[in-house]
């Protein structure tokens, strides 16, 4: 039996994902060693191996078959636009993608004015403003703290992930429009779904049952 390979987004999401895998009988003790420098972690008994990757790379590993399955945020899936099956909302890492800015920018959004939008997610911003709102905007890609952009005059608004909103508040910004709700999703390679249908379907089924039980 070949190994099933699972790509996990590094950080808090990987830890929460592994708690779910452990709960359905697919633990990986190697991953609990925080001092390890290993890149691939194996459960020999169940023939499953896990590896950690940058969130934006997880859909790439899954699309090209280097991983059979992956767990990554919906924001990354929307931004990357890869060809894969999104099979399950895991209900962890819940947050929102929003248009944010100073209160006075609300009018400019309402009147569809030409404004500048700073964001780490140009694909999501473009889709929202051009296709859904039909508003022409200039999108500026940033990699760091996008909250800075409206404060220093680089942009009128930002498109970013909002969890609690406390960072926005501290910087005199607020949520102006909601774009989409986000959470961690399980994704599967299209070929793997055919070749390993039974094993992958069992994992999806077990995970779905666990999530349902936790929500009750």
N, C-alpha and C positions, 0 to 999 in steps of 0.2 A: 504493500500500500504506500503510495507516494505521500509526501508531506503536503498538508494544506498550509499555505503561507498567508499570514495576516499582517497588513501594514497598519500601524497606529500612529496618529499624530502625536508628536512629543508633548510633554507637559502634563497638566492636570487631566486632560482628556484621556491620555494613555492610562493613567492610574485608575480613573473611573471605569474605563473600558475593561481593564483587566479584572476589576472587581466583578463586573458582569460575567466575563468569561469564566472566572473562578466559580461563580454561583451556578453556572450551568454545567460544571464538571470539567472545565478545561483550564485548570490552573497552570501557572508557569513560575515555579519557585525561583528560577534564575533571575527573573525580572525584579525580584524584591531586594536584591543586593544593590543598594544605591551607589556603591563604590566601584561596580563593575565597568569595564570598558568594552565589554562584548557588544556586538552589533546585532547578532541574531540569537534569539532565546527559544529553546526547544522543549516541548513536552513530548518525550520519546514514546511514552505509553499511548498517547492519543494521536501521534504522528501529526502534530500541529506545531508550526514555528511562527514566532512573532518577531517583527522588527520595528524600530522606531524611526520615523522620518519627519522632516519638516512638513507641517500641515499642507502647504501648497503643493508638495511633491506626492502626497498619498494618492490622489486620483490618477496621477501619471503612472505610478507603479502598478496600480490596479488595471488601468486601461491597457497597458502593454503586457500584462500577464506576469510581471515579476512578483506580484502578489495576487492571490486568488480573491482575497477579500480585503476590505479596509474599513477603518472607522475614522471619520473626519467631519468637521463642521459643515453645515449647509452653506455657510458663506463661501467656503472654499470651493464647494461643488458648483455654486452659481458663478463664481468668478472664473474658474478653470474651464468649465463647459466640456468635460471629457465624456467619451462614449463608454458608459458602464451602466450597470443596473443599480439604482438606488432602491434597496429592498426594505429598509426598516428605519423608523425614527426611534432612536434610543431614549429620547426624553432627557438626556443629560446635557449640561452646558447650555441651558436655555438662555437666550438673549434676543435682542432685536437689531435689525439694521435700520438706521434712521437717517433722515436729513436733520442736521442740527445747526444751530447758529444763534446769534443774538436775537432777541425778541423782534427788533425792528426789521429783520430780514423776512419775517413772515409775509408782509405785504408784497414783497418782490416775488415771492413764490406764488402767491395767489394771483398776481397779475401776469405771470409767465414772462417776467422780464429776463433779459439776457444777463446772466450772472456767472460768476466763477465758483466752481465746486472743487474743493480739495478732498482727496480721498486715497486710501490704500486700495480701494476696490473700484477701479475705473470701469470694469465690465458691468458691475452691478449698477453703478451710478448712470452709466450710458443707457442701459436698458430701461431704468426707471424714468429718467428725464426725457429721453428721445422717444421711446416706444409707448410708455404708459401715460406720461404727462403731456407729451408732445411739446415740450419746452426746450428751446435751444439754450444750451449752456456751454461754458468752456470748462473742461475737466482737467484738473491739475493732479498728477500722480505724486503722492508723497509716501515715504516709507516710515517716517517717525511719528511723533505726536501731532496728529492732524488738528487737535483742538487749538493749536497755536495759530493756524492759518487765518481764521477770521479776526483774531485778536490783533495781529500785526498787519492786517490789510491785504494778505495774499489772496483771500477769497471771501465771498459773502457768506457762504455756508460750507458745511462738510457733510460727507456721507461716511458714517462709521458705525461700529457695533456699540450698542448701549446695554449695559447690564443693570447697574443701579442708578446711573445718571449723576452720581456724586462728583465725578471729575468735571462734567459739563457745568454743574452748578457752581463749583469752586472757581471756574473760569468765566462766569457770566454768560454761559450758553444754555440753551434748552432744546428739547426735542421739538421740531417744527412739523415734521411729517414722518409717519411710519412707512417703511418700505416692505419689510418681510420679517416674520418670526423665524428664529434660527435655533438649531439644536444639533447634536451629534447624529450622524446617519451612518448606517452600515451600507457599504457598496460592494458589488461583486463584479468580477471580470466576466464578460459575456461568454467567452469560450469555457471558462471554468464552471460556469453555471450549467452548461451542457455536460461537460466531461465528469464533473464531480457533483452531479445534481443531488444525489441521495445524501451525501455527507453535508453539503452546504445547506440544503433544505432543512436538515435536522437541526443544524446550528441556528438557523433563522427561526425555526419553530420554537426551539427551546428558549431563545432570547425573547421572542415575542410573548411567550407564556410568562416568563419572568417579569417582564415590564408590566404586563397586564396585572399580575399578582401584586406588584409593588404599588400600582396606581389605585388598587381597590381599598 
